[in-house]
Every structure is written in C-alpha cells, then in structure tokens.
Amino acid sequence: MTKLRLRGFELQKPYLDGAAQQQMIECLRPVLRAAPLFSPEVPGGGKMSVRMTSAGAFGWISDQDGYRYEDRHPSGRTWPEIPQEILKIWSDVTGLEREPDCCLINYYGEGARMGLHQDKDEADFSFPVVSISLGDDGLLRIGNQSRGGKTDTVWLNSGDVVLMGGEARLTYHGVDRIRFKSSRLLPKGGRINLTLRVVT
C-alpha cells in the first residue's frame, strides 16, 4: 500500500485488496435493495449524472428545495444501517470512537461526473470525511478552499481510500470522469464511491 498526500487529502492506494473489495460489494447488495439508487434533482433544474443512495441515520438529498440530509429515502422508507465492514474502515482510518451517521453511496455510470464542490452540509467540520473507491478508475480533481485557482488531479483506483480532514475538510473537489469498464469488480462497469460522514 502506498500513502500519498495531495493538498491535505490523504490517499491510501490500494487500501483494500481484491478480496476485501468483493466483500464490500457483497455487503452493499442488501443496502441497495432496501434503498435503491436514484437520480437527484438539482435546485436549478435537471438531474445529476451520478445516481446515489445512503445508509445510516441520515442520507444526503438534493431536489428543488436544495441540498440537505434527511432521515428517509425518497420512497419514504428509513435508510438501512451502515454495514459493519464499512464502519470498520472508518474506525481503522480515522481512529475515532464516534461513528459516521451517513454513508453516501454514489454510482458513476458511463459518462457520469461530479463537479467541484465542498462537503459542507454537516454540522461539525472537525470530523473528517472518508472516501472509499470501488470499481472503475475515477479522476479526482482537488482545488482550494474557495472557487477558482490552480487544481491538481489524481486517479483513484478500486480499493483506494481517501481521508479528507483538517485543512482538506472544506477543500473543493470533484470527479472529472471515469475510465468506464477499467475494472472487472462490477460486471456491468461503473464506479461506486462511498463517503462516510458525521452529520449531526
């Protein structure tokens, strides 16, 4: 495993070996059955190219009313619990006793991307965000704590884990594109990104 640091982002490549990646996929299957992926609307109109869902006490929602956390899936059902296998990664990487109360699950299909943004809908920015990449390679772009200026990019591969805390917690970041079907982890291709957050 290689550890890299880029603009405060701590990358561990790869954190999960092939067997552990497959285990992650298996533990996500019941979560996705209980809380199916959906295409969020954006406040200005249109839909995001990334499909998403969540596990935990809260899930992240985007619609005409804005960006926020809710305690229920758009279907009205409560979110499923975060699998223990995923919580263990949070504990091992952060060393924190406080567990996340949201695991946001983003699925990037062919052509999907995520524009530069800050993770700032949480109540306490002293807690980090942990990102887990599964499946196809994704090009992560890292900017600054305000819009504009020089950016850097790095490819995230299946099994990589990124810790965003401290100076990196409110840094703008996004995913420019994925290399569709660059991984065989997901039979139909695509990238799954899990982000663990303390919401309240």
C-alpha positions as CSV (number, residue, x, y, z in Angstrom):
1,M,0.0,0.0,0.0
2,T,1.2,3.5,-0.9
3,K,0.3,6.6,1.1
4,L,0.2,9.9,-0.7
5,R,-0.7,13.4,0.4
6,L,-2.1,15.9,-2.0
7,R,-3.4,19.3,-0.8
8,G,-4.2,17.8,2.6
9,F,-6.0,14.8,1.1
10,E,-4.5,11.6,2.5
11,L,-4.6,8.8,-0.1
12,Q,-4.0,5.1,0.7
13,K,-3.6,3.2,-2.6
14,P,-4.8,0.5,-2.5
15,Y,-6.3,0.2,1.0
16,L,-8.4,-2.8,0.1
17,D,-7.2,-5.9,-1.7
18,G,-9.3,-7.7,-4.3
19,A,-11.0,-10.0,-1.8
20,A,-11.9,-7.1,0.5
21,Q,-13.3,-5.1,-2.5
22,Q,-15.5,-8.0,-3.4
23,Q,-16.6,-8.2,0.3
24,M,-17.6,-4.5,0.1
25,I,-19.8,-5.2,-2.9
26,E,-21.5,-8.1,-1.3
27,C,-22.3,-6.1,1.9
28,L,-23.7,-3.3,-0.3
29,R,-26.2,-5.5,-2.1
30,P,-28.9,-5.6,0.7
31,V,-28.4,-1.9,1.3
32,L,-29.1,-1.2,-2.4
33,R,-32.2,-3.4,-2.3
34,A,-33.5,-1.6,0.8
35,A,-32.7,1.9,-0.6
36,P,-32.4,1.8,-4.4
37,L,-30.2,4.2,-6.3
38,F,-32.0,7.4,-7.5
39,S,-31.1,10.4,-9.7
40,P,-31.1,13.5,-7.6
41,E,-32.6,16.7,-8.9
42,V,-30.5,19.9,-8.6
43,P,-32.2,23.1,-7.3
44,G,-31.8,24.9,-10.6
45,G,-33.4,22.2,-12.6
46,G,-32.2,19.0,-14.2
47,K,-30.7,15.9,-12.7
48,M,-27.2,14.8,-11.5
49,S,-25.4,12.3,-13.8
50,V,-24.4,10.4,-10.7
51,R,-27.0,8.1,-9.1
52,M,-27.0,7.8,-5.3
53,T,-28.5,6.4,-2.1
54,S,-27.4,6.3,1.5
55,A,-27.1,4.1,4.6
56,G,-27.1,5.2,8.2
57,A,-29.3,7.5,10.3
58,F,-29.3,10.2,7.6
59,G,-29.0,10.3,3.8
60,W,-28.0,13.2,1.6
61,I,-30.7,14.6,-0.6
62,S,-30.8,17.1,-3.5
63,D,-34.0,18.4,-5.0
64,Q,-35.8,21.6,-5.9
65,D,-35.7,22.6,-2.2
66,G,-31.9,22.4,-2.0
67,Y,-29.2,20.2,-0.6
68,R,-29.6,18.6,2.8
69,Y,-29.7,15.5,4.9
70,E,-33.0,13.6,5.5
71,D,-33.8,10.6,7.7
72,R,-35.7,8.9,4.9
73,H,-35.1,7.7,1.4
74,P,-37.2,9.5,-1.3
75,S,-39.5,6.4,-1.2
76,G,-40.4,7.2,2.4
77,R,-38.5,4.3,3.9
78,T,-35.9,4.8,6.6
79,W,-32.3,4.3,5.4
80,P,-30.7,0.9,6.1
81,E,-27.9,0.6,8.6
82,I,-24.3,1.1,7.6
83,P,-22.6,-2.4,7.2
84,Q,-20.1,-3.2,9.9
85,E,-17.4,-3.9,7.3
86,I,-17.7,-0.3,6.1
87,L,-17.7,1.1,9.7
88,K,-14.5,-0.8,10.4
89,I,-12.7,1.1,7.6
90,W,-13.8,4.4,9.2
91,S,-12.6,3.3,12.6
92,D,-9.2,2.0,11.3
93,V,-8.5,5.1,9.1
94,T,-9.7,7.8,11.5
95,G,-9.0,6.2,14.9
96,L,-12.3,7.9,16.1
97,E,-14.8,6.4,18.5
98,R,-17.6,8.5,17.0
99,E,-19.1,6.6,14.2
100,P,-20.4,8.2,11.0
101,D,-24.2,8.6,10.7
102,C,-24.2,8.7,6.9
103,C,-22.6,6.5,4.2
104,L,-23.4,8.3,1.0
105,I,-23.3,5.8,-2.0
106,N,-22.6,7.3,-5.4
107,Y,-22.7,5.3,-8.5
108,Y,-20.9,6.6,-11.6
109,G,-22.0,5.0,-14.8
110,E,-20.5,5.7,-18.3
111,G,-20.2,9.5,-18.8
112,A,-21.1,10.4,-15.2
113,R,-19.1,13.1,-13.3
114,M,-19.2,15.3,-10.2
115,G,-18.4,19.0,-10.4
116,L,-16.2,20.7,-8.0
117,H,-18.0,21.1,-4.6
118,Q,-17.4,21.4,-0.9
119,D,-18.9,18.9,1.6
120,K,-20.5,21.5,3.9
121,D,-24.0,20.3,4.8
122,E,-22.7,18.7,8.1
123,A,-22.9,20.3,11.5
124,D,-19.3,19.9,12.6
125,F,-16.4,20.2,10.2
126,S,-13.9,18.9,12.8
127,F,-14.9,15.4,11.8
128,P,-13.3,14.1,8.6
129,V,-14.9,12.6,5.5
130,V,-13.6,9.1,4.4
131,S,-14.0,8.1,0.8
132,I,-13.8,4.5,-0.5
133,S,-13.5,3.8,-4.2
134,L,-14.8,0.6,-5.8
135,G,-14.8,-0.4,-9.5
136,D,-13.7,1.8,-12.4
137,D,-10.9,4.4,-12.1
138,G,-12.1,7.9,-11.3
139,L,-10.1,11.1,-11.9
140,L,-10.3,13.1,-8.7
141,R,-9.8,16.9,-9.1
142,I,-8.7,18.8,-6.0
143,G,-9.0,22.6,-5.8
144,N,-8.8,25.1,-3.0
145,Q,-11.0,26.3,-0.1
146,S,-12.6,28.8,-2.4
147,R,-13.6,28.5,-6.0
148,G,-11.1,29.2,-8.7
149,G,-7.3,28.9,-8.8
150,K,-5.0,26.1,-9.7
151,T,-6.2,22.5,-9.3
152,D,-4.5,19.1,-9.2
153,T,-5.7,15.7,-10.3
154,V,-5.1,12.1,-9.3
155,W,-6.6,8.8,-10.5
156,L,-8.4,6.9,-7.8
157,N,-8.5,3.1,-8.4
158,S,-10.6,0.4,-6.9
159,G,-9.7,-0.2,-3.3
160,D,-8.3,3.3,-2.7
161,V,-9.3,5.1,0.5
162,V,-9.1,8.9,0.9
163,L,-9.2,10.8,4.2
164,M,-10.4,14.4,4.0
165,G,-9.8,16.1,7.3
166,G,-8.2,19.2,8.8
167,E,-7.1,21.6,6.0
168,A,-8.7,19.4,3.4
169,R,-12.1,19.2,5.0
170,L,-13.6,22.1,3.1
171,T,-11.5,21.9,0.0
172,Y,-13.3,21.9,-3.3
173,H,-13.1,18.6,-5.1
174,G,-14.9,16.6,-7.8
175,V,-14.6,13.7,-10.2
176,D,-13.9,14.8,-13.8
177,R,-14.6,11.4,-15.4
178,I,-14.3,7.7,-15.0
179,R,-12.5,5.1,-17.2
180,F,-15.6,3.0,-17.9
181,K,-15.0,-0.7,-17.6
182,S,-11.4,-0.3,-16.4
183,S,-12.2,-2.6,-13.5
184,R,-13.9,-6.0,-13.5
185,L,-15.3,-5.6,-10.0
186,L,-18.7,-4.5,-11.2
187,P,-19.9,-6.8,-14.0
188,K,-21.7,-4.0,-15.8
189,G,-18.9,-1.5,-15.3
190,G,-19.0,1.8,-13.3
191,R,-17.6,3.2,-10.1
192,I,-19.1,3.1,-6.6
193,N,-17.8,5.8,-4.2
194,L,-18.7,5.5,-0.5
195,T,-18.3,8.6,1.6
196,L,-18.6,8.3,5.4
197,R,-19.7,11.5,7.2
198,V,-20.6,12.6,10.7
199,V,-23.8,14.7,10.0
200,T,-25.0,15.9,13.4
